[in-house]
Amino acid sequence: AGYGVCHVPSAPGCHQVTCVTWRPRGTRRQRLLGAGGPQLRVPEVAVTGAGDRFRLRTEAAGTVRLQLGVLPRHLGRFGVAL
């Protein structure tokens, strides 16, 4: 289990996206016990406040490959141009 952030394409169609994931490192005791590992107290720090995210002690958690089907609708309302 871990956290990751990736770009979701705004163009219609099928897309393959690769998302690199990471997780909080935790203490030595937490790593030995396993039990799901440490979690972020404020999960939003994973996607906002890059300055806060860079202060975290983290380790790689693997890569997730996603296959997304995108059907754009009302994106102009949010300032997304196709």
PyMOL Python script that loads the backbone (N, CA, C, O; Angstrom):
from pymol import cmd

cmd.read_pdbstr("""\
ATOM      1  N   ALA A   1       0.843  -1.178   0.000  1.00  0.00           N
ATOM      2  CA  ALA A   1       0.000   0.000   0.000  1.00  0.00           C
ATOM      3  C   ALA A   1       0.885   1.236   0.000  1.00  0.00           C
ATOM      4  O   ALA A   1       1.963   1.241   0.594  1.00  0.00           O
ATOM      5  N   GLY A   2       0.419   2.284  -0.672  1.00  0.00           N
ATOM      6  CA  GLY A   2       1.192   3.507  -0.731  1.00  0.00           C
ATOM      7  C   GLY A   2       0.384   4.626  -1.342  1.00  0.00           C
ATOM      8  O   GLY A   2      -0.829   4.511  -1.516  1.00  0.00           O
ATOM      9  N   TYR A   3       1.060   5.705  -1.665  1.00  0.00           N
ATOM     10  CA  TYR A   3       0.449   6.898  -2.233  1.00  0.00           C
ATOM     11  C   TYR A   3       1.107   7.185  -3.572  1.00  0.00           C
ATOM     12  O   TYR A   3       2.279   6.870  -3.777  1.00  0.00           O
ATOM     13  N   GLY A   4       0.352   7.781  -4.479  1.00  0.00           N
ATOM     14  CA  GLY A   4       0.903   8.159  -5.771  1.00  0.00           C
ATOM     15  C   GLY A   4       0.044   9.230  -6.405  1.00  0.00           C
ATOM     16  O   GLY A   4      -1.143   9.354  -6.103  1.00  0.00           O
ATOM     17  N   VAL A   5       0.647   9.992  -7.274  1.00  0.00           N
ATOM     18  CA  VAL A   5      -0.065  11.047  -7.994  1.00  0.00           C
ATOM     19  C   VAL A   5       0.319  10.929  -9.458  1.00  0.00           C
ATOM     20  O   VAL A   5       1.498  10.800  -9.787  1.00  0.00           O
ATOM     21  N   CYS A   6      -0.675  10.973 -10.340  1.00  0.00           N
ATOM     22  CA  CYS A   6      -0.368  10.935 -11.759  1.00  0.00           C
ATOM     23  C   CYS A   6      -1.368  11.817 -12.508  1.00  0.00           C
ATOM     24  O   CYS A   6      -2.421  12.174 -11.980  1.00  0.00           O
ATOM     25  N   HIS A   7      -1.025  12.149 -13.715  1.00  0.00           N
ATOM     26  CA  HIS A   7      -1.851  12.994 -14.574  1.00  0.00           C
ATOM     27  C   HIS A   7      -2.920  12.136 -15.246  1.00  0.00           C
ATOM     28  O   HIS A   7      -2.616  11.077 -15.795  1.00  0.00           O
ATOM     29  N   VAL A   8      -4.162  12.590 -15.203  1.00  0.00           N
ATOM     30  CA  VAL A   8      -5.241  11.923 -15.935  1.00  0.00           C
ATOM     31  C   VAL A   8      -5.453  12.709 -17.223  1.00  0.00           C
ATOM     32  O   VAL A   8      -5.773  13.896 -17.171  1.00  0.00           O
ATOM     33  N   PRO A   9      -5.281  12.069 -18.375  1.00  0.00           N
ATOM     34  CA  PRO A   9      -5.406  12.781 -19.651  1.00  0.00           C
ATOM     35  C   PRO A   9      -6.806  13.376 -19.835  1.00  0.00           C
ATOM     36  O   PRO A   9      -7.799  12.802 -19.387  1.00  0.00           O
ATOM     37  N   SER A  10      -6.867  14.530 -20.500  1.00  0.00           N
ATOM     38  CA  SER A  10      -8.161  15.148 -20.783  1.00  0.00           C
ATOM     39  C   SER A  10      -8.662  14.799 -22.177  1.00  0.00           C
ATOM     40  O   SER A  10      -9.819  15.066 -22.505  1.00  0.00           O
ATOM     41  N   ALA A  11      -7.802  14.204 -23.001  1.00  0.00           N
ATOM     42  CA  ALA A  11      -8.208  13.817 -24.352  1.00  0.00           C
ATOM     43  C   ALA A  11      -9.053  12.542 -24.290  1.00  0.00           C
ATOM     44  O   ALA A  11      -8.763  11.643 -23.501  1.00  0.00           O
ATOM     45  N   PRO A  12     -10.091  12.465 -25.117  1.00  0.00           N
ATOM     46  CA  PRO A  12     -10.936  11.266 -25.108  1.00  0.00           C
ATOM     47  C   PRO A  12     -10.179  10.051 -25.624  1.00  0.00           C
ATOM     48  O   PRO A  12      -9.236  10.172 -26.406  1.00  0.00           O
ATOM     49  N   GLY A  13     -10.615   8.870 -25.168  1.00  0.00           N
ATOM     50  CA  GLY A  13     -10.041   7.624 -25.639  1.00  0.00           C
ATOM     51  C   GLY A  13      -9.426   6.806 -24.524  1.00  0.00           C
ATOM     52  O   GLY A  13      -9.542   7.136 -23.343  1.00  0.00           O
ATOM     53  N   CYS A  14      -8.759   5.714 -24.932  1.00  0.00           N
ATOM     54  CA  CYS A  14      -8.076   4.822 -23.984  1.00  0.00           C
ATOM     55  C   CYS A  14      -6.650   5.306 -23.789  1.00  0.00           C
ATOM     56  O   CYS A  14      -5.963   5.647 -24.753  1.00  0.00           O
ATOM     57  N   HIS A  15      -6.211   5.335 -22.547  1.00  0.00           N
ATOM     58  CA  HIS A  15      -4.865   5.790 -22.222  1.00  0.00           C
ATOM     59  C   HIS A  15      -4.241   4.843 -21.211  1.00  0.00           C
ATOM     60  O   HIS A  15      -4.922   4.330 -20.322  1.00  0.00           O
ATOM     61  N   GLN A  16      -2.945   4.617 -21.353  1.00  0.00           N
ATOM     62  CA  GLN A  16      -2.197   3.874 -20.351  1.00  0.00           C
ATOM     63  C   GLN A  16      -1.354   4.872 -19.567  1.00  0.00           C
ATOM     64  O   GLN A  16      -0.583   5.638 -20.146  1.00  0.00           O
ATOM     65  N   VAL A  17      -1.504   4.856 -18.256  1.00  0.00           N
ATOM     66  CA  VAL A  17      -0.822   5.792 -17.376  1.00  0.00           C
ATOM     67  C   VAL A  17      -0.039   4.986 -16.355  1.00  0.00           C
ATOM     68  O   VAL A  17      -0.544   4.005 -15.808  1.00  0.00           O
ATOM     69  N   THR A  18       1.187   5.398 -16.101  1.00  0.00           N
ATOM     70  CA  THR A  18       2.012   4.760 -15.084  1.00  0.00           C
ATOM     71  C   THR A  18       2.142   5.704 -13.902  1.00  0.00           C
ATOM     72  O   THR A  18       2.485   6.874 -14.067  1.00  0.00           O
ATOM     73  N   CYS A  19       1.869   5.195 -12.714  1.00  0.00           N
ATOM     74  CA  CYS A  19       1.912   5.995 -11.499  1.00  0.00           C
ATOM     75  C   CYS A  19       2.950   5.395 -10.549  1.00  0.00           C
ATOM     76  O   CYS A  19       2.818   4.251 -10.116  1.00  0.00           O
ATOM     77  N   VAL A  20       3.971   6.169 -10.233  1.00  0.00           N
ATOM     78  CA  VAL A  20       4.993   5.743  -9.285  1.00  0.00           C
ATOM     79  C   VAL A  20       4.462   6.002  -7.882  1.00  0.00           C
ATOM     80  O   VAL A  20       3.974   7.098  -7.606  1.00  0.00           O
ATOM     81  N   THR A  21       4.547   5.015  -6.989  1.00  0.00           N
ATOM     82  CA  THR A  21       3.990   5.162  -5.646  1.00  0.00           C
ATOM     83  C   THR A  21       5.085   5.169  -4.586  1.00  0.00           C
ATOM     84  O   THR A  21       6.203   4.706  -4.815  1.00  0.00           O
ATOM     85  N   TRP A  22       4.737   5.703  -3.428  1.00  0.00           N
ATOM     86  CA  TRP A  22       5.645   5.796  -2.292  1.00  0.00           C
ATOM     87  C   TRP A  22       4.832   5.633  -1.014  1.00  0.00           C
ATOM     88  O   TRP A  22       3.604   5.724  -1.038  1.00  0.00           O
ATOM     89  N   ARG A  23       5.506   5.396   0.081  1.00  0.00           N
ATOM     90  CA  ARG A  23       4.838   5.290   1.373  1.00  0.00           C
ATOM     91  C   ARG A  23       5.731   5.895   2.452  1.00  0.00           C
ATOM     92  O   ARG A  23       6.948   5.967   2.281  1.00  0.00           O
ATOM     93  N   PRO A  24       5.141   6.325   3.553  1.00  0.00           N
ATOM     94  CA  PRO A  24       5.955   6.828   4.658  1.00  0.00           C
ATOM     95  C   PRO A  24       6.862   5.716   5.179  1.00  0.00           C
ATOM     96  O   PRO A  24       6.449   4.559   5.257  1.00  0.00           O
ATOM     97  N   ARG A  25       8.079   6.061   5.530  1.00  0.00           N
ATOM     98  CA  ARG A  25       9.045   5.053   5.948  1.00  0.00           C
ATOM     99  C   ARG A  25       8.745   4.477   7.326  1.00  0.00           C
ATOM    100  O   ARG A  25       8.868   3.266   7.510  1.00  0.00           O
ATOM    101  N   GLY A  26       8.365   5.278   8.281  1.00  0.00           N
ATOM    102  CA  GLY A  26       8.051   4.776   9.613  1.00  0.00           C
ATOM    103  C   GLY A  26       9.305   4.453  10.412  1.00  0.00           C
ATOM    104  O   GLY A  26      10.426   4.556   9.913  1.00  0.00           O
ATOM    105  N   THR A  27       9.093   4.064  11.650  1.00  0.00           N
ATOM    106  CA  THR A  27      10.210   3.712  12.528  1.00  0.00           C
ATOM    107  C   THR A  27      10.659   2.289  12.246  1.00  0.00           C
ATOM    108  O   THR A  27       9.979   1.541  11.544  1.00  0.00           O
ATOM    109  N   ARG A  28      11.799   1.922  12.792  1.00  0.00           N
ATOM    110  CA  ARG A  28      12.305   0.556  12.607  1.00  0.00           C
ATOM    111  C   ARG A  28      11.315  -0.460  13.176  1.00  0.00           C
ATOM    112  O   ARG A  28      11.084  -1.510  12.577  1.00  0.00           O
ATOM    113  N   ARG A  29      10.739  -0.146  14.322  1.00  0.00           N
ATOM    114  CA  ARG A  29       9.767  -1.044  14.950  1.00  0.00           C
ATOM    115  C   ARG A  29       8.553  -1.241  14.048  1.00  0.00           C
ATOM    116  O   ARG A  29       8.088  -2.366  13.869  1.00  0.00           O
ATOM    117  N   GLN A  30       8.036  -0.146  13.475  1.00  0.00           N
ATOM    118  CA  GLN A  30       6.885  -0.244  12.581  1.00  0.00           C
ATOM    119  C   GLN A  30       7.201  -1.090  11.359  1.00  0.00           C
ATOM    120  O   GLN A  30       6.355  -1.855  10.895  1.00  0.00           O
ATOM    121  N   ARG A  31       8.425  -0.957  10.833  1.00  0.00           N
ATOM    122  CA  ARG A  31       8.803  -1.743   9.647  1.00  0.00           C
ATOM    123  C   ARG A  31       8.907  -3.222   9.987  1.00  0.00           C
ATOM    124  O   ARG A  31       8.531  -4.066   9.174  1.00  0.00           O
ATOM    125  N   LEU A  32       9.407  -3.551  11.169  1.00  0.00           N
ATOM    126  CA  LEU A  32       9.531  -4.962  11.566  1.00  0.00           C
ATOM    127  C   LEU A  32       8.171  -5.604  11.828  1.00  0.00           C
ATOM    128  O   LEU A  32       7.954  -6.769  11.496  1.00  0.00           O
ATOM    129  N   LEU A  33       7.259  -4.840  12.423  1.00  0.00           N
ATOM    130  CA  LEU A  33       5.933  -5.377  12.737  1.00  0.00           C
ATOM    131  C   LEU A  33       5.053  -5.514  11.498  1.00  0.00           C
ATOM    132  O   LEU A  33       4.120  -6.316  11.480  1.00  0.00           O
ATOM    133  N   GLY A  34       5.346  -4.747  10.487  1.00  0.00           N
ATOM    134  CA  GLY A  34       4.505  -4.791   9.286  1.00  0.00           C
ATOM    135  C   GLY A  34       3.158  -4.166   9.579  1.00  0.00           C
ATOM    136  O   GLY A  34       3.067  -2.943   9.693  1.00  0.00           O
ATOM    137  N   ALA A  35       2.126  -4.947   9.703  1.00  0.00           N
ATOM    138  CA  ALA A  35       0.775  -4.510  10.084  1.00  0.00           C
ATOM    139  C   ALA A  35       0.288  -3.307   9.274  1.00  0.00           C
ATOM    140  O   ALA A  35      -0.301  -2.384   9.837  1.00  0.00           O
ATOM    141  N   GLY A  36       0.519  -3.306   7.983  1.00  0.00           N
ATOM    142  CA  GLY A  36       0.007  -2.240   7.131  1.00  0.00           C
ATOM    143  C   GLY A  36       0.900  -1.027   7.038  1.00  0.00           C
ATOM    144  O   GLY A  36       0.764  -0.243   6.098  1.00  0.00           O
ATOM    145  N   GLY A  37       1.803  -0.844   7.970  1.00  0.00           N
ATOM    146  CA  GLY A  37       2.739   0.274   7.921  1.00  0.00           C
ATOM    147  C   GLY A  37       2.116   1.594   8.316  1.00  0.00           C
ATOM    148  O   GLY A  37       0.903   1.690   8.503  1.00  0.00           O
ATOM    149  N   PRO A  38       2.951   2.609   8.442  1.00  0.00           N
ATOM    150  CA  PRO A  38       2.453   3.925   8.828  1.00  0.00           C
ATOM    151  C   PRO A  38       1.632   4.565   7.724  1.00  0.00           C
ATOM    152  O   PRO A  38       1.822   4.278   6.542  1.00  0.00           O
ATOM    153  N   GLN A  39       0.713   5.440   8.127  1.00  0.00           N
ATOM    154  CA  GLN A  39      -0.121   6.173   7.177  1.00  0.00           C
ATOM    155  C   GLN A  39       0.022   7.662   7.453  1.00  0.00           C
ATOM    156  O   GLN A  39       0.389   8.069   8.555  1.00  0.00           O
ATOM    157  N   LEU A  40      -0.269   8.461   6.449  1.00  0.00           N
ATOM    158  CA  LEU A  40      -0.235   9.909   6.623  1.00  0.00           C
ATOM    159  C   LEU A  40      -1.405  10.347   7.496  1.00  0.00           C
ATOM    160  O   LEU A  40      -2.526   9.871   7.317  1.00  0.00           O
ATOM    161  N   ARG A  41      -1.152  11.246   8.434  1.00  0.00           N
ATOM    162  CA  ARG A  41      -2.234  11.803   9.252  1.00  0.00           C
ATOM    163  C   ARG A  41      -3.147  12.676   8.406  1.00  0.00           C
ATOM    164  O   ARG A  41      -4.360  12.716   8.613  1.00  0.00           O
ATOM    165  N   VAL A  42      -2.543  13.379   7.444  1.00  0.00           N
ATOM    166  CA  VAL A  42      -3.293  14.255   6.542  1.00  0.00           C
ATOM    167  C   VAL A  42      -2.997  13.788   5.116  1.00  0.00           C
ATOM    168  O   VAL A  42      -2.027  14.247   4.512  1.00  0.00           O
ATOM    169  N   PRO A  43      -3.826  12.871   4.561  1.00  0.00           N
ATOM    170  CA  PRO A  43      -3.541  12.319   3.230  1.00  0.00           C
ATOM    171  C   PRO A  43      -3.447  13.364   2.121  1.00  0.00           C
ATOM    172  O   PRO A  43      -2.811  13.115   1.097  1.00  0.00           O
ATOM    173  N   GLU A  44      -4.072  14.534   2.310  1.00  0.00           N
ATOM    174  CA  GLU A  44      -4.040  15.562   1.282  1.00  0.00           C
ATOM    175  C   GLU A  44      -2.625  16.058   1.010  1.00  0.00           C
ATOM    176  O   GLU A  44      -2.368  16.622  -0.054  1.00  0.00           O
ATOM    177  N   VAL A  45      -1.700  15.858   1.952  1.00  0.00           N
ATOM    178  CA  VAL A  45      -0.320  16.300   1.743  1.00  0.00           C
ATOM    179  C   VAL A  45       0.323  15.546   0.569  1.00  0.00           C
ATOM    180  O   VAL A  45       1.322  16.003   0.013  1.00  0.00           O
ATOM    181  N   ALA A  46      -0.245  14.404   0.196  1.00  0.00           N
ATOM    182  CA  ALA A  46       0.281  13.633  -0.933  1.00  0.00           C
ATOM    183  C   ALA A  46       0.076  14.362  -2.258  1.00  0.00           C
ATOM    184  O   ALA A  46       0.840  14.154  -3.200  1.00  0.00           O
ATOM    185  N   VAL A  47      -0.942  15.208  -2.340  1.00  0.00           N
ATOM    186  CA  VAL A  47      -1.230  15.889  -3.608  1.00  0.00           C
ATOM    187  C   VAL A  47      -1.111  17.397  -3.538  1.00  0.00           C
ATOM    188  O   VAL A  47      -1.037  18.052  -4.578  1.00  0.00           O
ATOM    189  N   THR A  48      -1.091  17.965  -2.353  1.00  0.00           N
ATOM    190  CA  THR A  48      -0.957  19.411  -2.206  1.00  0.00           C
ATOM    191  C   THR A  48       0.244  19.710  -1.321  1.00  0.00           C
ATOM    192  O   THR A  48       0.714  18.842  -0.586  1.00  0.00           O
ATOM    193  N   GLY A  49       0.720  20.899  -1.392  1.00  0.00           N
ATOM    194  CA  GLY A  49       1.820  21.300  -0.521  1.00  0.00           C
ATOM    195  C   GLY A  49       3.081  20.492  -0.745  1.00  0.00           C
ATOM    196  O   GLY A  49       3.543  19.796   0.158  1.00  0.00           O
ATOM    197  N   ALA A  50       3.641  20.579  -1.937  1.00  0.00           N
ATOM    198  CA  ALA A  50       4.841  19.801  -2.257  1.00  0.00           C
ATOM    199  C   ALA A  50       5.949  20.053  -1.245  1.00  0.00           C
ATOM    200  O   ALA A  50       6.737  19.150  -0.962  1.00  0.00           O
ATOM    201  N   GLY A  51       6.028  21.256  -0.695  1.00  0.00           N
ATOM    202  CA  GLY A  51       7.048  21.552   0.310  1.00  0.00           C
ATOM    203  C   GLY A  51       6.907  20.656   1.529  1.00  0.00           C
ATOM    204  O   GLY A  51       7.908  20.202   2.084  1.00  0.00           O
ATOM    205  N   ASP A  52       5.671  20.396   1.951  1.00  0.00           N
ATOM    206  CA  ASP A  52       5.439  19.492   3.078  1.00  0.00           C
ATOM    207  C   ASP A  52       5.793  18.063   2.724  1.00  0.00           C
ATOM    208  O   ASP A  52       6.345  17.331   3.546  1.00  0.00           O
ATOM    209  N   ARG A  53       5.480  17.665   1.505  1.00  0.00           N
ATOM    210  CA  ARG A  53       5.743  16.292   1.086  1.00  0.00           C
ATOM    211  C   ARG A  53       7.239  15.995   1.064  1.00  0.00           C
ATOM    212  O   ARG A  53       7.645  14.877   1.381  1.00  0.00           O
ATOM    213  N   PHE A  54       8.062  16.967   0.698  1.00  0.00           N
ATOM    214  CA  PHE A  54       9.500  16.719   0.609  1.00  0.00           C
ATOM    215  C   PHE A  54      10.155  16.587   1.977  1.00  0.00           C
ATOM    216  O   PHE A  54      11.300  16.143   2.063  1.00  0.00           O
ATOM    217  N   ARG A  55       9.463  16.959   3.044  1.00  0.00           N
ATOM    218  CA  ARG A  55      10.015  16.790   4.386  1.00  0.00           C
ATOM    219  C   ARG A  55       9.758  15.393   4.936  1.00  0.00           C
ATOM    220  O   ARG A  55      10.335  15.023   5.959  1.00  0.00           O
ATOM    221  N   LEU A  56       8.913  14.615   4.286  1.00  0.00           N
ATOM    222  CA  LEU A  56       8.586  13.275   4.757  1.00  0.00           C
ATOM    223  C   LEU A  56       9.722  12.299   4.485  1.00  0.00           C
ATOM    224  O   LEU A  56      10.423  12.414   3.479  1.00  0.00           O
ATOM    225  N   ARG A  57       9.901  11.340   5.385  1.00  0.00           N
ATOM    226  CA  ARG A  57      10.825  10.223   5.132  1.00  0.00           C
ATOM    227  C   ARG A  57      10.017   9.136   4.447  1.00  0.00           C
ATOM    228  O   ARG A  57       9.088   8.578   5.031  1.00  0.00           O
ATOM    229  N   THR A  58      10.377   8.838   3.204  1.00  0.00           N
ATOM    230  CA  THR A  58       9.573   7.905   2.410  1.00  0.00           C
ATOM    231  C   THR A  58      10.443   6.819   1.792  1.00  0.00           C
ATOM    232  O   THR A  58      11.672   6.886   1.808  1.00  0.00           O
ATOM    233  N   GLU A  59       9.767   5.826   1.252  1.00  0.00           N
ATOM    234  CA  GLU A  59      10.441   4.773   0.489  1.00  0.00           C
ATOM    235  C   GLU A  59       9.553   4.398  -0.688  1.00  0.00           C
ATOM    236  O   GLU A  59       8.339   4.594  -0.655  1.00  0.00           O
ATOM    237  N   ALA A  60      10.171   3.864  -1.713  1.00  0.00           N
ATOM    238  CA  ALA A  60       9.429   3.466  -2.915  1.00  0.00           C
ATOM    239  C   ALA A  60       8.461   2.340  -2.577  1.00  0.00           C
ATOM    240  O   ALA A  60       8.774   1.455  -1.780  1.00  0.00           O
ATOM    241  N   ALA A  61       7.275   2.382  -3.194  1.00  0.00           N
ATOM    242  CA  ALA A  61       6.268   1.356  -2.943  1.00  0.00           C
ATOM    243  C   ALA A  61       5.855   0.639  -4.223  1.00  0.00           C
ATOM    244  O   ALA A  61       4.920  -0.161  -4.207  1.00  0.00           O
ATOM    245  N   GLY A  62       6.537   0.914  -5.327  1.00  0.00           N
ATOM    246  CA  GLY A  62       6.233   0.221  -6.571  1.00  0.00           C
ATOM    247  C   GLY A  62       5.584   1.117  -7.604  1.00  0.00           C
ATOM    248  O   GLY A  62       5.487   2.332  -7.431  1.00  0.00           O
ATOM    249  N   THR A  63       5.151   0.500  -8.665  1.00  0.00           N
ATOM    250  CA  THR A  63       4.548   1.209  -9.786  1.00  0.00           C
ATOM    251  C   THR A  63       3.193   0.595 -10.097  1.00  0.00           C
ATOM    252  O   THR A  63       3.033  -0.625 -10.079  1.00  0.00           O
ATOM    253  N   VAL A  64       2.227   1.449 -10.379  1.00  0.00           N
ATOM    254  CA  VAL A  64       0.896   0.992 -10.758  1.00  0.00           C
ATOM    255  C   VAL A  64       0.656   1.420 -12.197  1.00  0.00           C
ATOM    256  O   VAL A  64       0.834   2.588 -12.542  1.00  0.00           O
ATOM    257  N   ARG A  65       0.256   0.481 -13.025  1.00  0.00           N
ATOM    258  CA  ARG A  65      -0.066   0.788 -14.414  1.00  0.00           C
ATOM    259  C   ARG A  65      -1.584   0.789 -14.552  1.00  0.00           C
ATOM    260  O   ARG A  65      -2.261  -0.187 -14.229  1.00  0.00           O
ATOM    261  N   LEU A  66      -2.090   1.899 -15.033  1.00  0.00           N
ATOM    262  CA  LEU A  66      -3.539   2.073 -15.168  1.00  0.00           C
ATOM    263  C   LEU A  66      -3.922   2.142 -16.633  1.00  0.00           C
ATOM    264  O   LEU A  66      -3.199   2.723 -17.442  1.00  0.00           O
ATOM    265  N   GLN A  67      -5.048   1.555 -16.973  1.00  0.00           N
ATOM    266  CA  GLN A  67      -5.616   1.722 -18.301  1.00  0.00           C
ATOM    267  C   GLN A  67      -6.923   2.473 -18.093  1.00  0.00           C
ATOM    268  O   GLN A  67      -7.862   1.954 -17.489  1.00  0.00           O
ATOM    269  N   LEU A  68      -6.972   3.703 -18.603  1.00  0.00           N
ATOM    270  CA  LEU A  68      -8.107   4.583 -18.377  1.00  0.00           C
ATOM    271  C   LEU A  68      -8.885   4.827 -19.655  1.00  0.00           C
ATOM    272  O   LEU A  68      -8.301   5.047 -20.717  1.00  0.00           O
ATOM    273  N   GLY A  69     -10.185   4.789 -19.551  1.00  0.00           N
ATOM    274  CA  GLY A  69     -11.061   5.188 -20.635  1.00  0.00           C
ATOM    275  C   GLY A  69     -11.609   6.564 -20.294  1.00  0.00           C
ATOM    276  O   GLY A  69     -12.335   6.708 -19.310  1.00  0.00           O
ATOM    277  N   VAL A  70     -11.278   7.577 -21.087  1.00  0.00           N
ATOM    278  CA  VAL A  70     -11.661   8.954 -20.780  1.00  0.00           C
ATOM    279  C   VAL A  70     -12.802   9.395 -21.693  1.00  0.00           C
ATOM    280  O   VAL A  70     -12.708   9.315 -22.918  1.00  0.00           O
ATOM    281  N   LEU A  71     -13.877   9.859 -21.068  1.00  0.00           N
ATOM    282  CA  LEU A  71     -15.014  10.445 -21.776  1.00  0.00           C
ATOM    283  C   LEU A  71     -15.163  11.872 -21.259  1.00  0.00           C
ATOM    284  O   LEU A  71     -15.789  12.093 -20.222  1.00  0.00           O
ATOM    285  N   PRO A  72     -14.588  12.847 -21.978  1.00  0.00           N
ATOM    286  CA  PRO A  72     -14.656  14.224 -21.479  1.00  0.00           C
ATOM    287  C   PRO A  72     -16.080  14.780 -21.550  1.00  0.00           C
ATOM    288  O   PRO A  72     -16.795  14.596 -22.535  1.00  0.00           O
ATOM    289  N   ARG A  73     -16.462  15.461 -20.481  1.00  0.00           N
ATOM    290  CA  ARG A  73     -17.792  16.067 -20.437  1.00  0.00           C
ATOM    291  C   ARG A  73     -17.731  17.314 -19.569  1.00  0.00           C
ATOM    292  O   ARG A  73     -17.291  17.248 -18.422  1.00  0.00           O
ATOM    293  N   HIS A  74     -18.158  18.422 -20.089  1.00  0.00           N
ATOM    294  CA  HIS A  74     -18.225  19.686 -19.361  1.00  0.00           C
ATOM    295  C   HIS A  74     -16.843  20.170 -18.880  1.00  0.00           C
ATOM    296  O   HIS A  74     -16.759  20.908 -17.899  1.00  0.00           O
ATOM    297  N   LEU A  75     -15.775  19.762 -19.558  1.00  0.00           N
ATOM    298  CA  LEU A  75     -14.440  20.182 -19.115  1.00  0.00           C
ATOM    299  C   LEU A  75     -14.216  21.673 -19.340  1.00  0.00           C
ATOM    300  O   LEU A  75     -13.423  22.291 -18.630  1.00  0.00           O
ATOM    301  N   GLY A  76     -14.902  22.257 -20.317  1.00  0.00           N
ATOM    302  CA  GLY A  76     -14.772  23.694 -20.561  1.00  0.00           C
ATOM    303  C   GLY A  76     -15.175  24.517 -19.346  1.00  0.00           C
ATOM    304  O   GLY A  76     -14.651  25.613 -19.143  1.00  0.00           O
ATOM    305  N   ARG A  77     -16.086  24.015 -18.547  1.00  0.00           N
ATOM    306  CA  ARG A  77     -16.500  24.713 -17.323  1.00  0.00           C
ATOM    307  C   ARG A  77     -15.342  24.864 -16.350  1.00  0.00           C
ATOM    308  O   ARG A  77     -15.329  25.786 -15.535  1.00  0.00           O
ATOM    309  N   PHE A  78     -14.374  23.966 -16.429  1.00  0.00           N
ATOM    310  CA  PHE A  78     -13.245  23.968 -15.516  1.00  0.00           C
ATOM    311  C   PHE A  78     -11.962  24.496 -16.162  1.00  0.00           C
ATOM    312  O   PHE A  78     -10.874  24.367 -15.601  1.00  0.00           O
ATOM    313  N   GLY A  79     -12.105  25.088 -17.339  1.00  0.00           N
ATOM    314  CA  GLY A  79     -10.957  25.694 -18.002  1.00  0.00           C
ATOM    315  C   GLY A  79     -10.061  24.711 -18.729  1.00  0.00           C
ATOM    316  O   GLY A  79      -8.911  25.039 -19.021  1.00  0.00           O
ATOM    317  N   VAL A  80     -10.554  23.504 -19.033  1.00  0.00           N
ATOM    318  CA  VAL A  80      -9.753  22.507 -19.744  1.00  0.00           C
ATOM    319  C   VAL A  80     -10.121  22.563 -21.225  1.00  0.00           C
ATOM    320  O   VAL A  80     -11.272  22.335 -21.596  1.00  0.00           O
ATOM    321  N   ALA A  81      -9.137  22.865 -22.060  1.00  0.00           N
ATOM    322  CA  ALA A  81      -9.368  22.923 -23.494  1.00  0.00           C
ATOM    323  C   ALA A  81      -8.970  21.595 -24.129  1.00  0.00           C
ATOM    324  O   ALA A  81      -7.938  21.020 -23.783  1.00  0.00           O
ATOM    325  N   LEU A  82      -9.780  21.115 -25.047  1.00  0.00           N
ATOM    326  CA  LEU A  82      -9.462  19.865 -25.736  1.00  0.00           C
ATOM    327  C   LEU A  82      -8.802  20.134 -27.059  1.00  0.00           C
ATOM    328  O   LEU A  82      -8.463  19.197 -27.781  1.00  0.00           O
TER     329      LEU A  82
END
""", "prot")
cmd.dss("prot")
cmd.show_as("cartoon", "prot")
cmd.util.cbc("prot")
cmd.orient("prot")
